[in-house]
Amino acid sequence: MRDDEKLIAYFKSLVYFEDLAPDVLGRLVSYAQRQSFTPNEIIFLENEPSKGLWLVEEGRVKIYKLNPDGREHVLRIFGDKDTFNDIPAFDNGTNPANAMALSDCILWVLPCEMIQELILRDGRFALRVIQILSRRVRGLIRQIEELALYSVIVRVARLVINQVDDPALSGQGVTRATIASHLATTPQTISTALRELEIAGAIVFDRHKIVIVREDILRSIAML
């Protein structure tokens, strides 16, 4: 049995909904559908009709595409309190990529019609949607730029820095192979780059955890 008060508090912690009134949040919660997934379970497939906006309560999710040869490229990794598959929730299109659970996941999905109704009724919410989508487009442009213009060690250094502010990039289910697929390289190359960062004095390993010991060196290698 779900606790709607806790669910409303969870919705209010999400970037899209943090400014909404309690009655609006309550209405959204009443339409939210809970979904649970196990590691490596498909959440949805590319070109399928979208169920709506997905919300991560707990776990890690990867968004990925496959090339004609079946090689995977991870576009994004999402974690607690993230949202994903935003675009088809707003334009009624199909899923633009595949989604898979990297760990045990508790997710919620809000039907497209609820999101679109809220956009029509609430100008502030509509503006927030535009701002969030704009940030995500900028992020995708930055990702394409890094893949096209920078070496693997630069990309790995930037990922290590980003992990500090984005917990979704580490944790249960986020393997070296997943990171390699995200950076368009191989797990062996990732390991080599991490060793180079360690030799340079930027990081050390605490068992399987990466610890930044000289952020200035790491940022210099990351060209930031």
C-alpha positions as CSV (number, residue, x, y, z in Angstrom):
1,M,0.0,0.0,0.0
2,R,1.5,3.3,-1.0
3,D,1.9,6.3,1.3
4,D,0.7,9.3,-0.8
5,E,2.1,11.9,1.7
6,K,5.6,10.4,1.3
7,L,5.1,10.2,-2.5
8,I,4.1,13.9,-2.6
9,A,7.3,14.8,-0.7
10,Y,9.3,12.7,-3.2
11,F,7.6,14.5,-6.2
12,K,8.4,17.9,-4.6
13,S,12.1,16.9,-4.4
14,L,12.2,16.5,-8.2
15,V,13.5,19.3,-10.4
16,Y,10.3,19.5,-12.5
17,F,7.9,19.7,-9.6
18,E,9.6,21.5,-6.7
19,D,7.6,24.7,-7.1
20,L,4.1,23.1,-7.5
21,A,1.3,23.6,-5.0
22,P,0.4,20.7,-2.8
23,D,-3.0,20.2,-4.5
24,V,-1.3,19.9,-7.9
25,L,1.2,17.5,-6.5
26,G,-1.6,15.5,-5.0
27,R,-3.3,15.2,-8.4
28,L,-0.1,14.1,-10.1
29,V,0.6,11.5,-7.4
30,S,-2.9,10.1,-7.9
31,Y,-2.0,9.3,-11.6
32,A,1.5,8.0,-10.9
33,Q,2.2,4.4,-11.6
34,R,4.8,2.5,-9.7
35,Q,7.2,0.1,-11.6
36,S,10.0,-2.1,-10.3
37,F,12.8,-3.6,-12.3
38,T,15.7,-6.0,-11.6
39,P,19.3,-5.5,-13.0
40,N,19.5,-5.8,-16.8
41,E,15.8,-5.7,-17.2
42,I,14.5,-3.7,-20.1
43,I,12.3,-0.8,-19.1
44,F,11.3,0.2,-22.6
45,L,12.6,0.0,-26.2
46,E,13.4,2.6,-28.8
47,N,10.4,3.5,-31.1
48,E,7.8,2.0,-28.8
49,P,4.9,4.3,-27.8
50,S,5.9,6.3,-24.7
51,K,4.1,5.6,-21.4
52,G,5.0,9.0,-20.1
53,L,7.6,10.8,-17.9
54,W,9.7,8.4,-15.9
55,L,10.9,9.2,-12.4
56,V,13.7,7.4,-10.5
57,E,12.9,6.8,-6.8
58,E,15.8,4.4,-6.3
59,G,18.4,2.7,-8.5
60,R,20.4,3.3,-11.6
61,V,19.1,3.3,-15.2
62,K,21.0,3.6,-18.5
63,I,19.6,5.1,-21.7
64,Y,21.3,3.6,-24.7
65,K,21.2,3.1,-28.4
66,L,22.5,0.2,-30.6
67,N,24.4,0.5,-33.9
68,P,23.5,-1.8,-36.8
69,D,26.2,-4.2,-35.6
70,G,24.6,-4.4,-32.1
71,R,27.3,-2.3,-30.4
72,E,25.9,-0.3,-27.5
73,H,26.4,3.4,-26.7
74,V,25.2,4.7,-23.4
75,L,23.8,8.2,-23.8
76,R,23.0,8.8,-20.1
77,I,23.0,7.2,-16.7
78,F,20.2,8.2,-14.3
79,G,19.9,7.8,-10.5
80,D,17.8,8.7,-7.5
81,K,15.5,11.7,-8.1
82,D,16.3,11.9,-11.8
83,T,13.7,12.0,-14.6
84,F,14.1,10.5,-18.0
85,N,12.3,10.0,-21.4
86,D,11.1,13.6,-21.1
87,I,10.8,14.4,-24.9
88,P,8.1,11.9,-25.8
89,A,6.2,12.8,-22.7
90,F,5.9,16.3,-24.1
91,D,5.5,15.7,-27.8
92,N,3.6,12.3,-27.9
93,G,6.3,10.8,-29.9
94,T,7.9,7.3,-29.5
95,N,10.8,6.5,-27.2
96,P,14.0,8.0,-28.8
97,A,16.3,5.3,-27.2
98,N,16.3,2.2,-25.1
99,A,16.2,2.1,-21.3
100,M,17.5,-0.7,-19.0
101,A,17.8,-1.1,-15.3
102,L,21.5,-1.3,-14.1
103,S,20.4,-2.2,-10.5
104,D,17.2,-3.0,-8.6
105,C,15.0,0.0,-9.4
106,I,11.9,1.6,-8.1
107,L,10.5,3.9,-10.8
108,W,7.3,6.0,-11.3
109,V,5.7,6.9,-14.6
110,L,3.4,9.9,-15.2
111,P,1.1,9.6,-18.2
112,C,1.9,12.0,-21.1
113,E,-1.6,13.6,-20.9
114,M,-1.1,14.6,-17.3
115,I,2.2,16.4,-18.0
116,Q,0.8,18.1,-21.1
117,E,-2.3,19.3,-19.2
118,L,-0.1,20.8,-16.5
119,I,1.9,22.6,-19.2
120,L,-1.3,24.2,-20.6
121,R,-2.6,25.2,-17.2
122,D,0.6,26.5,-15.5
123,G,2.8,29.0,-17.4
124,R,5.5,28.8,-14.7
125,F,5.7,25.0,-15.0
126,A,5.9,25.3,-18.8
127,L,8.8,27.8,-18.5
128,R,10.5,25.4,-16.1
129,V,10.1,22.5,-18.6
130,I,11.8,24.7,-21.3
131,Q,14.7,25.6,-18.9
132,I,15.3,22.0,-17.9
133,L,15.2,20.7,-21.5
134,S,17.5,23.5,-22.6
135,R,20.1,22.4,-20.0
136,R,19.8,18.8,-21.2
137,V,20.3,19.8,-24.8
138,R,23.4,21.7,-23.8
139,G,24.6,18.6,-21.9
140,L,24.1,16.5,-25.1
141,I,26.0,19.1,-27.2
142,R,28.9,19.0,-24.6
143,Q,28.9,15.2,-24.7
144,I,29.1,15.1,-28.5
145,E,31.9,17.7,-28.4
146,E,33.9,15.6,-25.9
147,L,33.5,12.4,-27.9
148,A,34.6,14.2,-31.1
149,L,37.3,16.5,-29.9
150,Y,39.0,15.0,-26.8
151,S,41.2,12.0,-26.1
152,V,40.0,9.2,-23.8
153,I,42.1,10.3,-20.9
154,V,40.5,13.8,-21.1
155,R,37.0,12.2,-21.2
156,V,37.9,9.9,-18.2
157,A,39.2,12.8,-16.2
158,R,36.1,14.8,-16.8
159,L,33.9,11.8,-15.8
160,V,35.8,11.5,-12.5
161,I,35.2,15.1,-11.8
162,N,31.5,14.9,-12.8
163,Q,31.0,11.9,-10.5
164,V,31.5,14.2,-7.5
165,D,28.3,16.2,-8.4
166,D,26.4,13.4,-10.1
167,P,26.0,10.3,-7.9
168,A,24.2,8.5,-10.8
169,L,27.6,8.1,-12.5
170,S,28.7,5.6,-9.8
171,G,27.1,3.1,-7.5
172,Q,25.4,-0.2,-7.8
173,G,25.2,-1.5,-11.4
174,V,27.5,1.2,-12.9
175,T,30.3,-1.0,-14.1
176,R,33.5,-0.1,-15.9
177,A,31.9,-1.6,-19.1
178,T,29.0,0.7,-18.7
179,I,31.3,3.7,-18.3
180,A,33.3,2.5,-21.3
181,S,30.1,2.4,-23.4
182,H,29.2,5.9,-22.2
183,L,32.6,7.2,-23.3
184,A,32.7,5.3,-26.6
185,T,35.8,3.2,-25.7
186,T,36.6,-0.1,-24.1
187,P,36.9,-1.2,-20.4
188,Q,40.6,-1.9,-21.0
189,T,41.2,1.6,-22.2
190,I,39.3,3.0,-19.2
191,S,41.6,1.0,-16.9
192,T,44.7,2.3,-18.7
193,A,43.5,5.9,-18.5
194,L,42.7,5.6,-14.8
195,R,46.2,4.2,-14.1
196,E,47.6,7.2,-16.0
197,L,45.6,9.5,-13.8
198,E,46.9,7.7,-10.7
199,I,50.5,7.9,-11.9
200,A,50.0,11.6,-12.5
201,G,49.1,12.0,-8.9
202,A,45.5,13.1,-9.6
203,I,43.7,10.2,-8.0
204,V,44.2,7.1,-5.8
205,F,42.2,3.9,-5.5
206,D,40.6,3.0,-2.2
207,R,39.6,-0.6,-3.1
208,H,37.2,0.0,-6.0
209,K,36.5,3.6,-5.1
210,I,38.3,6.5,-6.9
211,V,39.5,9.2,-4.6
212,I,40.5,12.6,-6.0
213,V,43.7,13.8,-4.2
214,R,44.8,16.6,-6.5
215,E,41.8,18.3,-8.2
216,D,44.1,20.8,-9.8
217,I,46.1,18.1,-11.6
218,L,42.8,16.3,-12.6
219,R,41.3,19.5,-14.0
220,S,44.5,20.3,-15.9
221,I,44.4,16.8,-17.6
222,A,40.6,17.3,-18.2
223,M,41.4,20.6,-19.9
224,L,39.0,22.5,-17.6
